[in-house]
């Protein structure tokens, strides 16, 4: 095979986004599988880096006391190495295919990927601080401190998006870049609340072996499917970068499941759950698939609504009658079914299946154009 044929092959390869990014998702999966045992040993060696039950923890979970937590470090580490590999390899191949041309990944696309990565990693750091504080017996961050951190990170992320949209779009020499992603202050407010909400939603769902990690694998697959859309189609300039980011996170979560499935040998902790929640919100914003979120993240939102309704009803009935009453046996919802006699495997399997069905429905509505692009 001569050099010209190789160049044509590489150029054609870059025309299929899914073909480009899928190997990096597989790479993240393999990295997590290979590093999982070492990660668990390291976490066990750190004094205090173990999960402790809370007052509202079901009795069936008490036996998990002492299980290493903060395993989200492994998920983020595997994904980050995959992002670096993508940056290095794709830039090299695109230059070899056609030096100086615009084929393959361009600089602005890596700026967009860096934006997504920074948002995810910053939330991971916030979760790490919370996990580390708990491990050192300081009780973790207060709910107000954690919320303040999430609000600050959401603000920085959205300001960056607002500033980068016209700058990066103009670099493509496109005359209609404003149609890619709209972000006025009202939209930014909605997106900010969305980002904070998804971060908390995954955090609340991560209370039973394998549930949050398995749902995140499904989301990684969805963003991989969406990568088949045009780089400059209705999903916008940031889409390929967010899709690459999520596919690697999904691959890392798939590898993490080997160690997090029941009985779990390690938990992801807030380090993982806050980062994955932020990735879900940021990914939806950057790919303009916000209206797809209720379908692909269905169980995350159901879990969150169960907590909100439980708290609201308890406060309402306590104010009215002097005695607080509950809608569920315990919230989040997975604990309600556990206390009803369901095994963890049954709860997780059922929630996975329900979310898979709503995801398929959402993808159908998305591909047929029924769900609008937003923002």
HELIX and SHEET records of a PDB file:
HELIX    1   1 UNK A    3  UNK A   13  1                                  11    
HELIX    2   2 UNK A   17  UNK A   45  1                                  29    
HELIX    3   3 UNK A   59  UNK A   64  5                                   6    
HELIX    4   4 UNK A   72  UNK A   97  1                                  26    
HELIX    5   5 UNK A  107  UNK A  135  1                                  29    
HELIX    6   6 UNK A  143  UNK A  170  1                                  28    
HELIX    7   7 UNK A  177  UNK A  179  5                                   3    
HELIX    8   8 UNK A  185  UNK A  205  1                                  21    
HELIX    9   9 UNK A  211  UNK A  226  1                                  16    
HELIX   10  10 UNK A  239  UNK A  260  1                                  22    
HELIX   11  11 UNK A  269  UNK A  286  1                                  18    
HELIX   12  12 UNK A  290  UNK A  292  5                                   3    
HELIX   13  13 UNK A  293  UNK A  296  1                                   4    
HELIX   14  14 UNK A  298  UNK A  321  1                                  24    
HELIX   15  15 UNK A  333  UNK A  339  1                                   7    
HELIX   16  16 UNK A  344  UNK A  367  1                                  24    
END                                                                             
